[in-house]
Amino acid sequence: MNRLLGPESKFYAALSLFADLVIVNVLLVITCFPVVTGGMSLRTAHAVTGQMVREEGSRRGAAFVRGLLTRPGTNTAWWLICLALGALAAYEFAIIAKAGFGTMGVVLRAALVSGLLVLGCISVWFFHLDAPGLSFSQRCTGAMTKAVAHLPRTLVAVSPAALLVLFPLFFPAQWGGYAFFLAVLGPALAVYLAELVLQWPELNSAPHEGASA
């Protein structure tokens, strides 16, 4: 029993990870409520969960609060672009549904979904690549380059967030459980899994570099 519940056990590590993700998720949801602060909140969630992936730091709540106002202008600018494009896509979806284009409507919907997927692929790298000294244009260029150069890894990184967004479309009767999952764990878990995928090559190469040294 001591081996199972001890601080070095896998069960304790999993429980600690879960508790940290809940803390990050609650702060992420709360700080996203003004809507325009979503970019700052997502960037901070990427930074904190990135530390969790690398097993660095502690006190995730304090780290989130401290990092929230880091480079707010750059992150808010990209977030507002995402909101504008998302609103435009939603409007186009509504127009297509109302017009009833038949087969052409399916093609147009597929094009809109593809565009949103591209936006998500760039966004996950944009918030991951945040660093001092990088201008808005440099981060945009870097995010686009990384998204294309590492396309398979990018698609895997985006898939948790995509599943989170699409879940109510496939299971419309599960709104209660879905809302509870969003409030407790969902967004932070999606960001954590994205960081895990994006950092995977560095995480695998670190032990080998240490061994060769």
C-alpha positions as a Markdown table, in Angstrom:
| # | Residue | x | y | z |
|---|---|---|---|---|
| 1 | Met | 0.0 | 0.0 | 0.0 |
| 2 | Asn | 2.8 | 2.4 | 0.8 |
| 3 | Arg | 4.4 | 1.6 | -2.5 |
| 4 | Leu | 1.1 | 2.4 | -4.3 |
| 5 | Leu | 0.4 | 5.6 | -2.5 |
| 6 | Gly | 4.0 | 6.8 | -1.9 |
| 7 | Pro | 5.2 | 10.0 | -3.5 |
| 8 | Glu | 7.4 | 8.0 | -5.9 |
| 9 | Ser | 4.6 | 5.8 | -7.1 |
| 10 | Lys | 2.9 | 6.1 | -10.6 |
| 11 | Phe | -0.5 | 6.4 | -8.9 |
| 12 | Tyr | 0.7 | 9.4 | -6.9 |
| 13 | Ala | 2.2 | 10.9 | -10.1 |
| 14 | Ala | -1.0 | 10.5 | -12.0 |
| 15 | Leu | -3.0 | 11.9 | -9.1 |
| 16 | Ser | -0.7 | 14.9 | -8.9 |
| 17 | Leu | -0.9 | 15.5 | -12.7 |
| 18 | Phe | -4.7 | 15.3 | -12.5 |
| 19 | Ala | -4.8 | 17.9 | -9.7 |
| 20 | Asp | -2.5 | 20.2 | -11.6 |
| 21 | Leu | -4.6 | 20.0 | -14.7 |
| 22 | Val | -7.8 | 20.7 | -12.8 |
| 23 | Ile | -6.1 | 23.9 | -11.3 |
| 24 | Val | -4.9 | 25.0 | -14.7 |
| 25 | Asn | -8.3 | 24.3 | -16.3 |
| 26 | Val | -10.2 | 26.2 | -13.7 |
| 27 | Leu | -7.9 | 29.2 | -14.2 |
| 28 | Leu | -8.1 | 28.9 | -17.9 |
| 29 | Val | -11.9 | 28.8 | -18.0 |
| 30 | Ile | -12.2 | 31.7 | -15.6 |
| 31 | Thr | -9.7 | 33.9 | -17.4 |
| 32 | Cys | -11.3 | 33.2 | -20.8 |
| 33 | Phe | -14.7 | 34.5 | -19.7 |
| 34 | Pro | -14.0 | 38.1 | -20.9 |
| 35 | Val | -13.5 | 36.4 | -24.4 |
| 36 | Val | -10.9 | 38.9 | -25.5 |
| 37 | Thr | -8.4 | 37.5 | -22.9 |
| 38 | Gly | -8.6 | 34.0 | -24.5 |
| 39 | Gly | -5.3 | 34.4 | -26.3 |
| 40 | Met | -3.4 | 35.4 | -23.1 |
| 41 | Ser | -5.1 | 32.5 | -21.2 |
| 42 | Leu | -4.2 | 29.9 | -23.9 |
| 43 | Arg | -0.7 | 31.1 | -24.1 |
| 44 | Thr | -0.3 | 30.8 | -20.4 |
| 45 | Ala | -1.9 | 27.3 | -20.4 |
| 46 | His | 0.6 | 26.2 | -23.0 |
| 47 | Ala | 3.5 | 27.6 | -21.0 |
| 48 | Val | 2.4 | 26.0 | -17.7 |
| 49 | Thr | 1.4 | 22.6 | -19.2 |
| 50 | Gly | 4.7 | 22.7 | -21.2 |
| 51 | Gln | 6.5 | 22.9 | -17.8 |
| 52 | Met | 4.4 | 20.0 | -16.6 |
| 53 | Val | 5.4 | 17.9 | -19.7 |
| 54 | Arg | 9.1 | 18.7 | -19.0 |
| 55 | Glu | 8.5 | 18.1 | -15.3 |
| 56 | Glu | 9.8 | 21.6 | -14.4 |
| 57 | Gly | 8.5 | 24.0 | -11.8 |
| 58 | Ser | 5.7 | 23.6 | -9.3 |
| 59 | Arg | 2.7 | 25.5 | -7.9 |
| 60 | Arg | 0.9 | 25.6 | -11.3 |
| 61 | Gly | -1.8 | 28.0 | -10.1 |
| 62 | Ala | 0.8 | 30.7 | -9.1 |
| 63 | Ala | 2.7 | 30.1 | -12.3 |
| 64 | Phe | -0.5 | 30.6 | -14.3 |
| 65 | Val | -1.3 | 33.9 | -12.6 |
| 66 | Arg | 2.2 | 35.2 | -12.9 |
| 67 | Gly | 2.4 | 34.4 | -16.6 |
| 68 | Leu | -1.0 | 35.6 | -17.6 |
| 69 | Leu | 0.1 | 39.1 | -18.6 |
| 70 | Thr | 3.2 | 38.0 | -20.5 |
| 71 | Arg | 3.3 | 39.6 | -23.9 |
| 72 | Pro | -0.5 | 40.3 | -23.9 |
| 73 | Gly | -0.6 | 42.3 | -27.1 |
| 74 | Thr | 0.9 | 39.6 | -29.3 |
| 75 | Asn | -1.3 | 36.8 | -28.0 |
| 76 | Thr | -4.5 | 38.9 | -28.0 |
| 77 | Ala | -3.9 | 40.0 | -31.6 |
| 78 | Trp | -3.7 | 36.4 | -32.8 |
| 79 | Trp | -6.7 | 35.5 | -30.7 |
| 80 | Leu | -8.8 | 38.3 | -32.2 |
| 81 | Ile | -7.9 | 37.1 | -35.6 |
| 82 | Cys | -9.0 | 33.6 | -34.7 |
| 83 | Leu | -12.3 | 34.9 | -33.3 |
| 84 | Ala | -13.0 | 37.0 | -36.4 |
| 85 | Leu | -12.3 | 34.0 | -38.7 |
| 86 | Gly | -14.3 | 31.7 | -36.5 |
| 87 | Ala | -17.2 | 34.1 | -36.5 |
| 88 | Leu | -17.0 | 34.4 | -40.3 |
| 89 | Ala | -16.9 | 30.6 | -40.7 |
| 90 | Ala | -20.0 | 30.3 | -38.4 |
| 91 | Tyr | -21.8 | 32.8 | -40.5 |
| 92 | Glu | -20.9 | 31.0 | -43.7 |
| 93 | Phe | -22.1 | 27.7 | -42.2 |
| 94 | Ala | -25.5 | 29.3 | -41.3 |
| 95 | Ile | -25.8 | 30.8 | -44.9 |
| 96 | Ile | -25.0 | 27.4 | -46.5 |
| 97 | Ala | -27.5 | 25.6 | -44.2 |
| 98 | Lys | -30.2 | 28.1 | -45.0 |
| 99 | Ala | -29.6 | 28.1 | -48.7 |
| 100 | Gly | -29.6 | 24.3 | -49.1 |
| 101 | Phe | -27.0 | 23.9 | -51.8 |
| 102 | Gly | -27.1 | 20.1 | -51.8 |
| 103 | Thr | -23.9 | 18.5 | -52.8 |
| 104 | Met | -22.2 | 21.8 | -53.3 |
| 105 | Gly | -23.2 | 22.7 | -49.7 |
| 106 | Val | -21.3 | 19.6 | -48.5 |
| 107 | Val | -18.2 | 20.7 | -50.5 |
| 108 | Leu | -18.4 | 24.2 | -49.1 |
| 109 | Arg | -18.8 | 22.9 | -45.5 |
| 110 | Ala | -15.7 | 20.7 | -46.0 |
| 111 | Ala | -13.8 | 23.7 | -47.3 |
| 112 | Leu | -14.8 | 25.7 | -44.2 |
| 113 | Val | -13.8 | 22.9 | -41.9 |
| 114 | Ser | -10.5 | 22.5 | -43.6 |
| 115 | Gly | -9.9 | 26.2 | -43.2 |
| 116 | Leu | -10.6 | 26.0 | -39.5 |
| 117 | Leu | -8.3 | 23.0 | -39.2 |
| 118 | Val | -5.5 | 25.0 | -40.8 |
| 119 | Leu | -6.2 | 27.9 | -38.4 |
| 120 | Gly | -6.0 | 25.4 | -35.5 |
| 121 | Cys | -2.8 | 23.9 | -36.7 |
| 122 | Ile | -1.1 | 27.4 | -36.9 |
| 123 | Ser | -2.6 | 28.4 | -33.5 |
| 124 | Val | -1.3 | 25.4 | -31.6 |
| 125 | Trp | 2.3 | 26.3 | -32.8 |
| 126 | Phe | 1.7 | 30.0 | -32.3 |
| 127 | Phe | 1.0 | 29.6 | -28.6 |
| 128 | His | 3.6 | 27.0 | -28.2 |
| 129 | Leu | 6.4 | 29.1 | -29.7 |
| 130 | Asp | 5.9 | 32.1 | -27.5 |
| 131 | Ala | 9.3 | 33.5 | -26.4 |
| 132 | Pro | 10.8 | 36.8 | -25.4 |
| 133 | Gly | 12.0 | 38.9 | -28.3 |
| 134 | Leu | 9.8 | 37.3 | -31.0 |
| 135 | Ser | 7.6 | 39.8 | -32.8 |
| 136 | Phe | 4.1 | 39.0 | -34.0 |
| 137 | Ser | 5.2 | 38.5 | -37.5 |
| 138 | Gln | 8.1 | 36.2 | -36.5 |
| 139 | Arg | 5.7 | 34.0 | -34.4 |
| 140 | Cys | 3.2 | 33.8 | -37.3 |
| 141 | Thr | 5.9 | 32.8 | -39.7 |
| 142 | Gly | 7.4 | 30.3 | -37.3 |
| 143 | Ala | 4.0 | 28.8 | -36.5 |
| 144 | Met | 3.1 | 28.4 | -40.2 |
| 145 | Thr | 6.5 | 26.9 | -41.0 |
| 146 | Lys | 6.4 | 24.5 | -38.1 |
| 147 | Ala | 2.8 | 23.5 | -38.9 |
| 148 | Val | 3.8 | 22.5 | -42.5 |
| 149 | Ala | 7.2 | 21.1 | -41.7 |
| 150 | His | 5.8 | 18.8 | -38.9 |
| 151 | Leu | 2.3 | 18.2 | -40.3 |
| 152 | Pro | 1.7 | 14.7 | -38.9 |
| 153 | Arg | 2.7 | 15.9 | -35.4 |
| 154 | Thr | 0.7 | 19.1 | -35.8 |
| 155 | Leu | -2.5 | 17.1 | -36.7 |
| 156 | Val | -2.0 | 14.9 | -33.7 |
| 157 | Ala | -1.5 | 17.9 | -31.4 |
| 158 | Val | -4.7 | 19.6 | -32.7 |
| 159 | Ser | -6.8 | 16.5 | -32.5 |
| 160 | Pro | -7.7 | 16.7 | -28.7 |
| 161 | Ala | -9.0 | 20.2 | -29.1 |
| 162 | Ala | -10.9 | 19.2 | -32.3 |
| 163 | Leu | -12.5 | 16.3 | -30.5 |
| 164 | Leu | -13.4 | 18.6 | -27.6 |
| 165 | Val | -15.1 | 21.1 | -30.0 |
| 166 | Leu | -16.9 | 18.4 | -32.1 |
| 167 | Phe | -18.1 | 16.2 | -29.3 |
| 168 | Pro | -21.5 | 18.0 | -28.9 |
| 169 | Leu | -22.2 | 17.6 | -32.6 |
| 170 | Phe | -21.9 | 13.8 | -32.4 |
| 171 | Phe | -23.4 | 13.5 | -28.9 |
| 172 | Pro | -26.0 | 16.3 | -28.6 |
| 173 | Ala | -27.8 | 14.6 | -25.7 |
| 174 | Gln | -24.7 | 14.7 | -23.5 |
| 175 | Trp | -24.6 | 18.4 | -22.7 |
| 176 | Gly | -24.5 | 18.0 | -19.0 |
| 177 | Gly | -21.5 | 15.7 | -18.8 |
| 178 | Tyr | -19.8 | 17.7 | -21.6 |
| 179 | Ala | -20.2 | 21.0 | -19.7 |
| 180 | Phe | -18.9 | 19.4 | -16.5 |
| 181 | Phe | -15.9 | 18.0 | -18.3 |
| 182 | Leu | -15.1 | 21.4 | -19.8 |
| 183 | Ala | -15.4 | 23.1 | -16.4 |
| 184 | Val | -13.2 | 20.6 | -14.6 |
| 185 | Leu | -10.6 | 19.2 | -17.0 |
| 186 | Gly | -11.2 | 19.3 | -20.8 |
| 187 | Pro | -9.4 | 22.4 | -22.2 |
| 188 | Ala | -6.4 | 22.0 | -20.0 |
| 189 | Leu | -6.1 | 18.3 | -20.9 |
| 190 | Ala | -6.3 | 19.2 | -24.6 |
| 191 | Val | -3.5 | 21.8 | -24.2 |
| 192 | Tyr | -1.4 | 19.4 | -22.1 |
| 193 | Leu | -1.7 | 16.6 | -24.8 |
| 194 | Ala | -0.8 | 19.2 | -27.5 |
| 195 | Glu | 2.3 | 20.2 | -25.6 |
| 196 | Leu | 3.2 | 16.5 | -25.0 |
| 197 | Val | 3.0 | 15.9 | -28.8 |
| 198 | Leu | 4.9 | 19.1 | -29.8 |
| 199 | Gln | 7.7 | 18.4 | -27.3 |
| 200 | Trp | 7.9 | 14.7 | -28.0 |
| 201 | Pro | 11.1 | 14.8 | -30.0 |
| 202 | Glu | 13.0 | 16.9 | -27.4 |
| 203 | Leu | 11.7 | 14.7 | -24.6 |
| 204 | Asn | 13.0 | 11.6 | -26.4 |
| 205 | Ser | 16.4 | 13.1 | -27.3 |
| 206 | Ala | 17.1 | 14.5 | -23.8 |
| 207 | Pro | 18.1 | 11.2 | -22.2 |
| 208 | His | 20.2 | 10.2 | -25.1 |
| 209 | Glu | 22.1 | 13.5 | -25.0 |
| 210 | Gly | 22.6 | 13.1 | -21.3 |
| 211 | Ala | 23.9 | 9.5 | -21.7 |
| 212 | Ser | 26.3 | 10.5 | -24.5 |
| 213 | Ala | 27.6 | 13.4 | -22.3 |
